[in-house]
Amino acid sequence: MSDPDRLKQVDALLDGLDDVLPPPRVRAQLRLAANLTQQDVADAVGVRRLAVVRWELGKSNPRRPQRDAYIHLLKRLAERFPEAAKLNEGSPTPPSESRGSG
């Protein structure tokens, strides 16, 4: 296998990592760092708030096309709030909120 072929294989492997969701606790930490509600995220991604609750609790994962939008949101939040992107083992999972009518 030539070097350019190996580089293409490596790129394909790394591209696949772009589709990986952070752990549920980190998802919630990122949202809270941005001072966003679960309803804010649900509205932006195009789902109900309960779906975001379940994603943050690790009870389910988003499906396409919402998965792509959610991953994009989480990546952007991680860029803005790198400390929140780190898994804090000592912290409990942030509670869900019921602010507003959701």
N, C-alpha and C positions, 0 to 999 in steps of 0.2 A: 504494500500500500504506500502510495507516495505521500509526501509531507502535506501537500494541499488537501488531499483526501482526509488525512488525519485531522487537519484543522477544521474541515467541514464537519467531521464527526463530533469533534469537541464543541463546536458552535451549536450543533443540533442538541447535544446533551445539555448545554447551558441554557438554550432556549426553552427546553422542557422544564427547567427549574423556575422559570418565570410564572408558571401556572400553579405554583405551590402556595397554599394558604398558610399564613402563620398560625401558631396554636391559638385556640379560642381565647385564652386569657389575653394574649397580645392584641387580638382583634379589638377587644373591649378597651384595653389600655390606650390604643391608638385613637379610638373614637373619643374617649374621655379627654385625652390630651388636647384634642381639637375643640373641645367643648361642644361636641355634637351629640344629639340625642339619637336613640335607636330609630325614632321616627324620621329624623333627618336623613339617616343612612338609608332607611327603607324607601323613602321618597326618591332619593337620588338614584338608587339601584333599580327601583321599579318592583318592589315587593311589599308585603305587609310587615308591620313592626314585629309581629310574632316570628317571622322568618329570621330577622336579625337577632332576636333573642335566642333562638335555637342555634344559630351559627356561633354566637358568642359563648354559649354554654357547651358547645361541642356535640349537641344532639343531632345536628344535621349539617350539611354543607351545601352551598349554593350550586345550582346547575346553570349551564349556559342558557342564555346570554348574560344573566345576572352575575354569574361567577366571574366573567371577564370584567364587568364593571366594578364588582366588589374588590377583586384583586387590584385593579387599577387604583381605586380609592385608597386601599390599604398601603400600597406602594408609595403613593403621593404623601400620605400621612406619615409614613415611616421616614421619608426624606425630610419632612418638616419637623418631626418630633422623634429624632433617633433614640432618645432615652426611653421613650414609651415603647419602642419596637423591641426592646430587650425584655426577655422573660424574667420577671421578678418572682423567684420561687417562694419568697416569704409572704407574698401578697395573696389574699383570697381573691377569687373571681369577683370583679366589680358587680354590684347588684344591678338588675335592670331597673329602669325608671319608668314611670308612667306619667311623665310631664305632658300636659296637653291632652288632646282627645285622640288616643291612639289605641 
